[in-house]
Amino acid sequence: MRAVGIIAEYNPFHSGHAYHLREAKRKSGADFAVVVMSPDFVQRGEPAVFDKYTRTEMALLNGADLVLELPVCYAAGSAEYFAQGAVSVLDGLKAVDALCFGCEVPELENTVLNAACGNDTQPDIGTAYPDLFWKTAKILNQEPETFKAALRFRLADGTGFARARADAVQEYLQKEGDGAAFPEQFFELPNNILGIEYCRAILKFCPQMKIIPIARVGSGYHDSRIQGPFCSAFSLRKVLLPEKDRFGRDSIREICGCIPPNLYDIYASSAAKMVTSDDLLPYLQQKLLFGERYDDILDISGDLSDRIRRLRFACIGKNFEEITEILMTKHMTRSRIRRALLHLILEIDAAQTERFRADGPAYYAKVLGFRREAAPLLHEIKKRGNIPLLAKNADAAGKLTETGRAMLRQDFKASHLYRGIRALKYGTHFRSEYEMSPVVLQGNSDRF
């Protein structure tokens, strides 16, 4: 029995994700696909457009066999910590042979698209890209002196950290004689950045795990156009979350070419009760009005804390995007500010999170859903895994260490906030995490 791991947000799930799941199983030869998925808040520092149980059902209906929840302190963290948290969950199962992730290979787009649409040509990114992921990961983990010198030079010149690090890696590879064959844009593309961080985490926690990069199909990561069959999650969010936060009936027709047909009804019902970043404003405003210092919060440095305190009154009455713009600087990106504000709202303590990372970083694998056909996989995980598999939320705390219970309380708190906002906004019934059960599917479409 073989299992392949996938790390995802599915924000929201679309046809490209379904393609990725199919290819992950095909290329790995795996019997099962295990997904570690972000909860109700995602790495961009915002609420997911659909709640975690809805996205779990979408994934199970389209190729996933087991969906596990990524703890919120990692899900809403930087790429490095997002990867560390997710890879450590997969490693803790002791049942996953390989990690399959998407990567951007612009020159192969047409080949991949043809294959995805059923033509004869099969996509193949060869050995160069996987090799480059490993090479880059080793450089960043080991930080050789030549690389550190190049990085210091660029940072001193005023270059932003991400750009400076990419340039320093490229320079190091070229000096080693390996950089000439690799496209320069490799280091600038979002999925590639995450892929490098996955490899860094694998080298740290489970060096025996293999990687299977799959070339991204169709639209680019930031492409806002709806064009089938494979559009970006960003373009779907633009349709689902228009400026006035109103979702029209025509929206489903607009995006139906980009989502699996078995999700049309789920999209239509779920899109009527979405949570947005602006729904967080009352909670953020309270922190801004009554807080005096913020540097005990994850991702809020002393400099950012001072900036928030100095500009907090200018943020009152603004929407979430306007607040982000007010706080941004040349060296503090939009995503960094959004994550910091989300951590402030969720009260994610920096010192506690560092203890999580130092001692774990994974203390459990919380089940969001599974297919009944995956029973052999669940049995194998229970037999071999070195972290508890949590299926019943009400009984979960009793299986954990004190540190694990602290992390789980943080996860529950975040989900309760998300679900509470939705209940207040739409008049839906509030159910706590203690009342929730995993999504269980049997066959192609039954929900139990």
N, C-alpha and C positions, 0 to 999 in steps of 0.2 A: 504493500500500500504506500502510495506516494502523495505528498501534499505540496502545493505551491502557495507561497504567501504573496499577498497584495496589500499595499498600504494606500488608503484612499480617503477622500472626503465625500465624493459623490454629491457634490453641491451645485446642481442636482445631478442625478443619474441620467445618462444619455446613451445614445447608440455607440459612441466611441468607447464608453466604459464596457458595454456588452461585448464589443469586438475585443477589447483588451482581455476580458475574462476568458473568452473562447481561445484566444491566441496563447494565453498563459498556460492553459491546460494542454493545448496542442503541442507547444514547444517544449514544455517540461515533461510531457508524458504523465502528468499527475492524475490521480483519481479524484482528488478533491482540491478545491480552491478555498483558502482561508484568508478572509479579509479583516485587516485591522482598520477600523473606520473612525473618523472624528465624531465626537458626540454632537450635542446641540449647538456648539460654538466651534468655529473653524480657525485655521491658521491666519487668515486675513484680519482677525480681530473683530469678528462680527457673528451674528446668529446665522446658523445654516438656514437656507430657504425652506427646507422641510425638516421635520424633527427626525431624530436618529432612528426611531422605529419604522417610520415611513421609508426612509432611505435604505434601511435594512431589508425591508420587504422587496423594494425595487431590485436590490442586488441579488437576493435569493431567487427571484423570478427570472433572472437573466444570467445564471451561471455560477454564482457564489454558493458554497456549501455550508460555510460557517462564517458568521460576522461577529467580531469582537470589538469592544469599545476601547478607543484610545483615551487614557486619562486626560482630563481637560488641561492640566498643567503642561502637558506635552502637545496636545492638539492645538492650543493657542500660543505655542512657543515659536521660537526661531526655527529655521530649517534644520539646524544642527540638533536641537533638542526634540523637535518633532520626529526626526529620524531615529534618534537614540531610543525614545520611548517606544515607538512602534516596533523597531527591530528587536528590542529586548522582550516585548510581549511575544513575538513570534518565536524567539529563541527559547523562552520559558516553556513553550508547549512541547519541545523536543520531538516534534512530529513533522516539521516543515523542512523540506530539502533545499528549496530555492526561493529567492525573492524575484518576482517579475514586476518591472516598473516601466513606465513610458519614458521615452527620451525623444528629443527633437533632432531630426536628421533632415534638414531642409532639402538637400539634393536628392533624397529618396522619396519625396512626398508622392509623386505620381505613381511610382512603382508600388508603394504601399497601398495607395488608394485603389489602384486597379485590382490588387489582390483582395482587398477588403470587400470589393464589390463583386467578387466571384470570378474575376478573369484568371488566366492561367499563370501570370507572373506572380511569384511568391516574394514577399518582402524579406530582405536579408540585410542586416547592418554589419555582417562580417565580424571580424575579430578586433578591428581597430577601436571601435567605440567601447566595448567592454573593457579592453585593455587600458584605454584612457581613463575610464572611471576608476579602475584600481590604482593606476599610477598617481592620479590626482589625489585620491583618498590617502594613499601612503604619504605623499608629500605633506598634506595638511595635518595628518596625525603625527608625523615624525618631526616636521618643521626643521629641515636642514638649514644650516647657517646661510647658504646662498639664497635660499627662498626668503628667510627672515630679513636679510639685508635688502633684497629687492622690495619686499613689502614695506619696510620702514622708509625706504626712499620715496615710494609713491604716496604713502600717508603723509610724510613731511611736506610733500608737494601740494597737499590739499585734496588729493583724490579720495573719493568716498571709499569706505572699507571694502565693499563687495567688488567694486571695479579694481581697486588696488590689489586685492587678493587674487583675482582672476589673472591680472597682468603679471603678477609675481610668479604664479604657477606656470603660465605660458613661457615666461623668460627662463625659468628653471628647466622646463622640459626641452626648450630649444638648446640650452647650454649642455644638456645631457645627450643631445642628438636625437631626441624623440619628438620634438614639437612641430617639425616642418610638415608632417603629413596630416596634422589634425586641424580642422577648420577653427578659425579664431572665434567664431560665434558660439562654439560649443560651450564656453564658460559663461555665456550671457543668458542662456535660455532656462526658464524656470524649472522644467522637468529635469534638465541635466544637472542643475544645482542640487535639486533634491536627490537625484540619483547618486551624485558624489557623496552626499551626506549619508545615504543609506549604506554605501560601501564603507565609509568611515566607521559607522556603527557596527557593521558586520565584522570588520577587522578587530574591533574592540571587544565584541561580545561573543561572536560565533563565526570564527574564520573559516569553518567548514562549509558554511552556507554558500551556495552558488548564486549568481545573478543572471537574470534573463532580461536584458533591455529590449523593449519593443518600440519600434519607431512610431511616433505620434502620427495619427491619421487625420487628414482633412485640415480644418481651420487651426490657426495658431492659438497659443494659450490666451493671448489678449485680443484676439479677433472678435469684434462685436457684431459681425454679420451673421445672420441666420442663413446658412447654406448647407444643404444636405449632401451626402447622408451623415456627415460627421462635422458638427459645429462644436464650438467651445462651451464649457460650462459658463464662462463669462457672458457669452452672448445670450444664453438661456436666462441668466439672472437679469440681464437688461430687459428682457421681455416680461419676466415674472414680476420684477420689482421696478416698474417705471417711476418716474420722478414724483408723481402724485400718489404713489402707493395704491394704485387702483388696477386690479387685474380684470381684464375684459374677456368675454367669451371668445372673441376672435383670437386671443393669444394662443390657445391650444391649437387652433388650426394653423397658426403661423409656425409653430414649432413641431408639429406632428411628424414632419419628415426627418427630424433629428433625434427622436426618442423611440424606443421599442414600442410597438403597438400594444403590447400587454400592459403598458403603463399609462395609457391615455386616461382611464378612469381615475387612477390614483393621482395623477397630475391635476386633473380637473377638481377633485375634491380637496386635495391638499393645498392647492394654490389659493383657495378661498379663505385660508386661515394661516397666513404666513406671519412670521415675526421678523422685524427689520431692525437695523441699527438704531433708528430713531426711537424705537420702542424702549431703548435702554436709557434715553435721556433723563427721565426722572431720577433714576438711580445714580447716573453720573453727576447730575446737577447737585444732588445731596452731597456727594463726595467733594465737589468743587467748592461748595458754599461753606462746608463745615470742617474740611480738612486743613491742617496746618503744615504738614509735611507728608511726602509721598514716597520717599526713597526706601521704605521698607517693603514696597510692592515690587513684584517681579518685573523686570525690564524697565524700571524707572530708576535711572541713575541720579546722582546728586544734582547734576546739571539740568536734567529733565524735570526733576522735582522742583527746582528753583524756577524753572520756566513756567511750569503749570501754576505754581503759587503766584507768580507775578502776573500771569495773563488770565487767571481763572474767571475774574469778573467779566472780562471781554468775551468769555465763552458762553455766559448765561444767555439763554434765549436763542442760541444758534442751533442748527441741526448738527448731526454727528459729523457729517463731511466738513462743514464749516469749522467746527472745533478742531478737527484734524488739520485743516489748512492753517489755522491760527498757530498751532503748536509745532508744525513742521519746521525743520531747518535744513541746511545743506547736508548735514551729517545725520539727520534723523528722518528716515524715510516715512512715507505714508503708512506702510504696513507696520513699521516699528511703533509709530504713535498709536495706531488703532489697537495693536496688541497690548500696549501699555495701558490704554484707557480701559480695555476689557478686563485686564488683570486688576485694575483699580476697582471696577464695579464688582467683580467676583471676589475681591479681597484675597487674591492669590499672593501669599507671603513669599518674599524672595528667599529668606533663610530656610523656611520649611521646604521649599522646592529644591533648594540645593541639597538638603538632607535626603530628600527622595532620590535625587540623581546619584548621590554618593553611595547610598546604602543599597540601592536596587539595580536599576531604576524601576523595574516592573515587579509588582507585588501580587498581581492577580491578572487573570484573563476573564473579563466580564462579558458574558454571552449576551448579544443583542438578538441573535436569531440563528437558526440552522435548518437545514433540510433533514427530514427523517432518514433519508438515504445515507446521511453522513454519520449514522450511529457508530459504524466501525472506527471512524476518525475520532469521535468523542471518547470512545472506549480507550483508544490508543493514547490520547492526551491524558486522560485520567490515570492511566497506568504509568506513563513515562514522564509526564510534565513535572517541572520543579516549582511551578507556581499554581495556586488554586484556580480551578475553573469554576467561576461563579455563574450559576444559572438562576438561582432564586434570590432576588434582591433582599427579601426580608431576612434570609438566613446568612447573608454574605459576611457580615461583620464577624460572626463567630469563627470564621475560617482564616482570619487574618491576624497578622501582628499589629501592634499599636500603630506603627508607621503605615501599614497597609490600610488600617481603618481610617487614619487621617486623610489619606489620599482618596479613599472611597467617599468619605463625607464631603470632600471638596467636589467630587464628581456629582454627587446627589444634589448638592447645593446649586450647582450650575444648571442642572436639568430642571430642578424645581423653579428656578427663576424663569427659565425659558417657558416652561409649561404654565407657570402662573401668569406671565405676560399674555400668553395666548388665551387663557381662560378669561382674563379681564377684558381683553380687546374684543373677543368674539362671543363671549358668553358660553364658552364650552365648559364641560365638567372637568374639574381639576383632579388628576390622579397622581399621587406621589410615586416616587420610585419604588417604595415598598409594596405598592399595589401592582406594579407592572411586571409582566412576564415576557420572556423572549418570544419573538415571532417564530413560529414553527410551520414549515411548509412541507407538503407531501404531494408528489406528482408535479404538474405544471402550474397549477394556479390555486390550489386549495390553501386556505388560511385557517389555522386552528387556534 
